[in-house]
Amino acid sequence: MGPLLPILVISLAGGAYFRGSTEEKNKGVLTPERALVFETALNEVKDPAKLNKLAEAFRKAELAPQADLLEKRAKLRELPAPVKAERREAFRKGMSSHDTTAINNLAEAFEKQGATGAANALRKYASSLNPPATVAK
């Protein structure tokens, strides 16, 4: 049932999303149902056409930040294989670097392109290199 789970979640949540999106009072509101569709799409949907369709629905619901991120994610999925390989290599280099400024700059670049998971992993790694100073008592 593994591969069917994302389809089932999107189908069920999508129905709730579109039903809720027709209500004027929910325009611009990231309801729990919409949040579920959004998170599932980011984490599970690989098809750029489906991501773009969801982005369009979020934009119509006046949820521009979510629509923008879904569109960026769709563009990432459409990148040619050599570009994807270059991005993976940049990520690997970032995860082996000890320059926290460079790592955080790389994370920012990934974030702006819609690669939120990679950006979060890089930021977490950078923060582990410079743990906060503790005050001795």
C-alpha positions, 0 to 999 in steps of 0.5 A: 500500500506504500505507493498508494498512500500519497495518492489516497491522501491527496485524493481525500485531502484534495477533495476537502481542499477544493470543497473548502476553497470554494467558500469565500470565508476561506480565501487566503486561509491555510486551513488544516486540509489545505496544509495537509494537501500542501505538505503531501504535495511537497513531500510526495508528488513528483509529477511537475504537472500535478504540482503546477495544477495544485499551485494554480489552485492555491493561487486561486485560493489566495495562498501565494506563498504556497503556490510559489513554492509548489511552482518552484518544486515543479521546476526542480522536478523538470530540471535536466539530469546533468543539472540535478547531478550538479545540485546533488554534488553542491549539496554533498560539498556543503554537507562536508564543508566547515565554512558555516557562512558558505553552508548557510549561503548554499542553504539560502540558494536551495531555499529560493529554488524550492528545495526546502528539504535540502536547505533545512538539512544544510542549515541543521548541519551548519548549526551543528558546527557552531554549537551555541556557547554555554555560560559557566556557573 
